[in-house]
Amino acid sequence: MTPRITAAVHAVDPAAVMRLLPTRPRLLAVGEPTHGEDVLLDIRNELFRHLVEQEGYRTIALESDCLMGLVVDDHVTSGTGTLDEVMERGFSHEWGAFAANRELVRWMRAFNDGRPESERVRFAGFDGPLEITGAASPRQALTALHTYLTARVDAALLPCTAESLDELLGAAERSPTLVNAHNGHLQRNRSTMRMGGRPLEWWSAGAIVAAHMGEEYVFLATALGTIRHQGVDAPPPDTVEGLLYALPQERCLVDARRLAGTLADTTLVPRVSPWYGYAPLDPAHLAGTEGIVFVKDTASDTSRRARV
């Protein structure tokens, strides 16, 4: 089986990712099957640096609170606040505690230093300020909006004119953007999960955006062979991860659609993870994915997951 799929396999290299695509996408979505693994965050950072320096990308959006993300954006664009403050106040889900996220913010600030505004990289969160079990106070959003409007229009004129609204919204065109979130949020297919013993299904953000953007939207999934410190051992050979695990490379980039064509007459089953925190690849979704970044084994040394 392995020789049949080698034509779809490449080194994990940012330039190879772009060669995999027919055109430069306006929105490149890089998913992850679990959160917080250093190796996946490091690959994301390397890809984003290449996209900024070689492909003209200027925005990265993470699965984090959109309002808290304004703190990060202010810092990377204008130097507001210290790095320690930004990592504490600019991320939800405790994402600011990961060393790779700290390195991402540090690099973005260094890249922007001394550059004109039109060339600076920007940061955005795309989660609502909701979490799962409760919403944050609307104070930050409402006070920020009030301050913004009162600085620009007379209070008696609110709601604002069309010209003022246009100024608030900004230009309609987005520079090309890298989005990083869970595979389930970015895939084109219907997403599923179990919560409280009940099966849930929904159309993800990726499915909605892809329907509007067409070929301007590209989805790269990431997958792992083992996460031994979470009890996830070598995958069965009749799964997508099992096929890739049999390859000699520790990391590889896979042309997912070419792989799907190669395996058209092969029966694969979805992998079942013993740990709820890892979402395996579904072989039925290969044709809806441009590429897969596969990492054979994660480091089990918990000291690598540094906290700030």
N, C-alpha and C positions, 0 to 999 in steps of 0.2 A: 504493500500500500504506500509506503513512504516515497519510493521513486516517482509515483504518479503525481504527487502533490508538490514536489520540489520546484516545479516551474512557477508556482504561485507564491513562493517564499523568497523574501528578500531580507537584507540586514535592516535592523532598526536604525534608520538614519533619516533625519528630517528631509533631506533632499530626495530620498527614496519615496517618502510619503507623497511629495508633490509630483514625482514622476508617475505615481500610481493613478493620478487623477487626470481626466481629459482636459480640464481647465482649472484655473485657480478659483476655488469657491469663495463666495462672499462671506459665507459662514461655515467654518470648519468645526465640527463637533467631535470632541474626543471623550468617549465614555470610559467608565471604569466599573468593574464588576463588584467592587467593594471599596470602602472609604479608608483612607489613612495609611495605606501601604507606601512606604518611602519610595520604592522602586518605580511605582506608577507616577508619583508626583515629580520625581526627578526626570522621567521621560517627558512628562508634560512641559516642564520648564525648558528642557533642551529644545523641544519642538517649538515652543513659543519664541524663544530667542532667535531661532532660525527664521521663523515666519516674519518677525519684526525686521531683522537685519537684511534678509534676502528677498522677501516677498511683499513687503510693504504693509503687513498687518499692523493695526494700531490699537486694538482693543482685546482684552481678555475678560471673559465673564465666567464667574465661578458659581457653584451651587451654594450660595451664601446670601444672607439678608441684603436686599437691595439698598436699604437705607443705611445700614452700617457700612456698606461698600463705598458710600460717599466719603467716609473718613479716609479710606485707603486711596481713593482717587484724588482727594485733595493733597494727600501726602506725596504721591508719586508724580503729580503734575506741578505742584508748587512748593513742596517741602514742608507743608503744614504739619506740626506735631513731630514727636520723635518716633523712631521705629518701634520701640517698646510700647508706646501708647497706641500706635496704629494696630499692632498685632493683638492688643488686648481689646480695643474698642471697635475694630473695623471688620470683624468676622463673627458670624454666628456658628452654631454647632461645635464650638471650640476649635474651629479650623485654624485659628491664629496660633495654636499651640504646636503646630507642625513646622519643623525646621525648613522643609522645602517651600512652604508658603511664605515663611519669613525671607528666604533667599529670593523668591519671586518678587516680593515687594522691594527688597533692597536693590535688586537688579533693575527693576523698572524705574526707581528713583534715580539711580546712577545713569541710566540711559537718557532720561529726560533732562538731566542737569545741563543747562546751557543751550538747549535746543529751542527753536521757535515753537510757539504753541501748536502750529499746524502739523508738526512732526513728532509731537509727544505721544507716548503710549498711554492708554487710559485703562482703568480698572472698573469693573461693574459686578455687582451681585445680581442674580436674577430670581432668587427666592423672595417671596413675600415675607414681611415681618410677622410670620404666623407660627412657626414650629408646628408640631402635630397636635399638642393638647391645649394650646392657648395662644392667643395673639398678643403681640407687644402693644404697649400703649401707643395711640396715634399722635402723641405729643410731638415727637421729633418731626414727623412729616408735616403736621399742620403748622407748627411754628416756623419751620423752614419755608413753607410755601407763603405764609403770611409776610414774613420778612422780605422774601423775594419780590412779592407783588407790591408791597407798600414802598419799596425803594424805587419802583419804576412807574407806577400809575397813581393818580389821585384816588383816594379811597371812594370818593363819590362816583367814580367811573366804573367801579367793579360791578359785574364781571367785565373783563378786559375786552378791548377791541380785537379785531382780527389780526392787526399788525402786532399787537402785544402778544397775542397767542402764538403767532408765528415765531416771535422772538423767544418765547418760553420753550417752544417745541424744538427749535433749532432746525438745521438743515435736514431734509428728508433722507438723503443718502448716508449709509453707514460705511465708514471704512471697513475693510475686511476684518472679521472678528473670529477669535478662537474661543470656543465654549467648552468648559470642562465640568462634567457632572457624571452621575451614575448612568451606566448604559441604559437602564430602564427609562430614564428621562429623555434620552436623546435618540433612541431607535425609532425607525419608521413604523414598525409593527405595533400592534396593540400590546400594552404592557400589562403584566399580571403579577400579583403577589398574594400572600395569605396574611391576614392580620386578625388576631383574635380568633383563629380557627376558621375564618371565613375567606373564601376566594374573592379577590377584587380584580377588576379589569378597568382600564382607562386608556384613552388615546393620549400619548405623551406629548410633551412640548415639541420633541423632535418630529413626531408625526404631523403635528399641526403646522410647524414651520416649513417642513419639507413640502407639504401640500401647496403652500403659497410660493415658495422659492424655487421649486423644481431643481434643476441641475446646479443652482447656486448654493444648495445645501449639501454637505458631505458629512457622512458619519463614519468615524473610526471607533470600533469597539476595542477594549482591552480585555485580556483574559489571563488567568494565572493557572499554572499547573498545580502547584502546591502552596498552601499557607499552613505549614506544619505547626506553627505556634497557635493556630486556631483549629487544629485537628483535621485540616483538609489535606489528605495525602494524594498520591499519584492517581490521576483520573483513569477510568476504565478505557480500554482501547477502542470501544465502539462509540465514543463521544468525540465531539470536535476537539476538545482539549486533549483527549487521549491521542488522537492522530498527531497533533502538534507536539505533544510531549515526547513522542517517539523520534522527533527530529533531533539532530545533533546540536543545533544551536541553543544557547541559553536564552537568547532573545531573538525574535524574528518578526518581520512585518509580512503579513499575508494578504494577497489580493483575494478578498473574500468571494467576489463574484466568479473569478476564475476557479477558485477552489470549489465553489458550488457546482460549476459545470463539470469539473473533474469527478466529483462524487455523485453525479446524477443517478448512477446505478448502484450506489452503495447505501445500505441502511444504517443510519446513525440514530442514536437515541439521545435525548437530553441528559446531561449529567445531573446527578442528584448530590447536592452538597450537604455534608453532615452539619455544617455551620450555617445558620440562617443569614449571616452577614455577607456571604458570597453568593452572587447570582450567576450561575453558569450560562454559557452560550447555548442558544437554541438552534439546532441545525436547520430548522425550517426558516430561520431569519437570515441565513448567509447571503441570499440573493439581494436582500435589502440593505446590505452593509458594504461600503466601499473597501474597507480594510480592517484587519485585526492586528493589534500589537499584542504579541504573546510573550509572556515571561515564564520560563519553566519553573523556577523555584524562587520564592521570596526568602529573604534572610529571616531567621528565627530569633536573632539577637534583638531583644526588645530595647536594648540601649540605643539602637539606631533610630528608633522613633523618638527623637529628641524633643523635649519640651522646652519652651522658652520661659 
